Amino acid sequence: MKARKRPLFPTIVLGAVLLLLNLPILAVAINSLNAGDTVTDWTGVSLRWFGEIIGDDRIRAAFWNSVVIGLLATVVSVVIGVMTTLAARLLPKRAQTAFTLTTYARLILPEVVTAVGLYLLFSYLGIGFGVATVVVGHALFCSAYATVVIQARYAGISDRYADAAADLGARPMRAFRRVTVPLLAPALFVSALLSFAFSFDDVLSTTFLSGPDTETLPILMMGMIRQHVTPEVNAIAATVMIVTLAAVALLVAVTNVRSVAGTRDRPQS
Amino acid sequence: MNQSGEWAVLELRRLRRSYGDKVVVEGIDLALEDGEFFSLIGPSGCGKTTTLRMIAGLENSTSGTIVLEGRDVTGMPAYDRNVHTVFQNYALFPHLTVAENIAFGLKEKHGKGRDVRDKVQHMLKLVELAGREHARPRELSGGMQQRVALARALVLDPAVLLLDEPLGALDLRLRRQMQLLLKQIQHEVGITFVYVTHDQEEAFSMSDRVGVMDQGVLVQVGTPRDVYGRPATPFVADFVGARNQLTAKVIAQEADTADVDIPLFGRRRAPTAGGLGSEAIVIIRPEVATLARSGTGAKFTVEDVSFQGPQTSVLVQGGAGVSLTLVRPSHTIPAGLVRGEQVVVDIAGEDLWVIPTR
């Protein structure tokens, strides 16, 4: 028997789309290895620019700022997401709708609006701009994403698990820890990843809320590109990519997220 | 404990639950003996599950008292009550293995590692799931999940085990198997079972006593034989399968018998619990009426013959709009009986049961 032939046209379209989507990433990765001084001038393969960025205090500082802000924004966002989810179900139906609206407002409103709003608020309150204000700015929209993800998962977990836990002698906090959190784990994981990713590459809110002394990686890279595009920027981008992928791989390996989700299929014996 | 038999293991006193104006459970009084298999039956929405959830502590009562092993537990939260539940859809924790599910409650009670393991193993054997302790609930069949749910609750040695339509999701053959297993386990562990179901046959075959609920009211409590043979109201009679109900004139009544004039059949002296007016409802259980091609009795026309193996169900239609369903041993049915034939149906007074009109 001849293997079933794959239809040609859709295959070509699919290939082209995938290529186009991933081409920028490829371009960044290749260019980061350029030994030359400009991106237009390929003079050979080298790790020269990686060395340069590691040795650059300003880039290192910006990287750590981004990581710290990202982690803080993630923790705040996931906690808000869980608390919002749990609080919503205690409200009467109508209040629940209004409550949900506050979440969606943060998703839908242009980021520039919320950023300016926070800028004005912090200025009015006389709060100094820095890491904390950026974290608040990021958590504002990251927590909305986290809430949506966690709420969706929570809706799929019926109250009967909480009932069963209580029936078997678990006090509310114990039931939360032993049943609700493990069942929510996949959503917590996904919302954490989303929050970190959104925070890590945010430019808009950060521009308004970071103040003169706090520079994040995307802000720094924007500045660098404005002067002239060096392979240094590509090296930064490539490094971020590698670090991110490694972090995700590590998290998946450590938390074994698939078994937490309970989706791993084992053959029946 | 209830060694002396001075108090019931579980007592409900005027237990009531309403949501706003809607009364779901209307003042239930019930006392259960230690080690009893009690079933709460009734159509869906009659309040039986709400009653069960109030006993479990998962639902608050509006008023009334719940006494467990002589202690008032009315306001006590579910996690402190020595009552455990087998839920309708099992509610097994999907992120835990079979063994971890069974050990869940033991860990809440600070069981020691070795002790927990032993108890879990014992339970696995009891519910015939030894060797499956590392499986996840989703890898098990419905019947197996059911047994895990049972083990998870039983391992805590509750004063009362609550079962909320535990077999509802299983097919008929598996249901029968599980019924036998449940009964056998109940006998073995000697724990009081409160079993909620809408299937009266299931309740009858397993229970020491049953309680019939209708619109939040516990209408009748008794042994299955009692409830079936001597239903208190037309609703109970109908629900337990005694659907032939004829309105008859009451000629005379004594303490436990009444002389009634039954349409088509005439005068009979039948047992009753009394309280009759000038008219009463006579219940003719489907198995008590005899049927023949000729002889004495009232004349009927056969509407339908349905052969069911050991028994045959015959629907007959008489004058004055009286129709009866008869269920007789198949060998007593005249050979070749078909729709449209004339038959005679007879009833003996002592097989009937007379109740007041509603």
Interface residues (C-beta under 8 A of the other chain):
Chain A: R160 Y161 D163 A164 A165 A166 D167 L168 G169 A170 R171 R174 A175 R178 V179 P182 L183 A185 V260 G262 R266 Q268 S269
Chain B: A56 G57 L58 P77 A78 Y79 D80 V83 H84 T85 F87 N89 A91 L92 F93 P94 H95 F104 G105 E108 K109 A135 R136 R138 E139 R152 A153 L156
